[in-house]
Amino acid sequence: ALLFASYSFDAACWEIFQALFCGATLYVPTTETILNYERFEQYMADHRITVAALPPTYAVYLEPGRMPHLRILFTAGSASSTELVYKWKDQVAYYNGYGPTENSVATSIWPVSEDARAGQLISIGRPVPNHRVYMVDVHGHLAPVGV
């Protein structure tokens, strides 16, 4: 598993505990590695990393074929895009997460690679277990189910 987030960011909890709870090895690339897409892809390949959580704005610049061991990709931290979905949905088990820091690391998850509408629709998914999600409009009024 990969620790991409800074230790001071809430997403680091997700990455660290994911490795600890699953008995995985946690790899911590240097800032220099993260700042160079090609070096990062090589790091992923060299260490045979199978699980990564990345911001969509970063993952869109990576090539799935250069990280042959990656099996599960979580994106979160900003909105996903159709370009990103098309690039990754058939290459790995791709999940788009959503969860404002004030709420939780991840409040909802969308299994992109399991959704036939992926690419036509970008979703924040459904609430993770033990969570509820309420959507409100610009006026703060509760939106109908499905919005």
Long-range contacts (C-beta under 8 A, 24 or more apart in sequence): 1-25, 1-26, 1-27, 1-49, 1-50, 1-51, 1-52, 2-26, 2-27, 2-29, 2-44, 2-49, 2-51, 2-52, 2-53, 3-27, 3-28, 3-29, 4-29, 4-34, 4-52, 4-53, 4-54, 4-58, 5-53, 10-101, 10-105, 11-53, 11-76, 11-77, 11-105, 13-105, 14-53, 14-74, 14-105, 14-106, 15-53, 18-51, 18-53, 24-51, 37-61, 37-62, 38-66, 41-66, 41-67, 42-66, 44-69, 44-70, 45-69, 53-97, 56-80, 56-81, 56-84, 56-96, 59-84, 59-88, 60-84, 60-87, 64-88, 64-91, 64-92, 65-91, 74-106, 74-109, 76-105, 76-106, 79-122, 80-112, 80-122, 81-122, 82-119, 82-120, 82-122, 85-112, 85-118, 85-119, 85-122, 86-119, 88-112, 88-113, 89-113, 89-118, 89-119, 95-125, 96-122, 96-123, 96-124, 96-125, 97-125, 98-124, 98-125, 104-131, 107-131, 107-133, 108-133
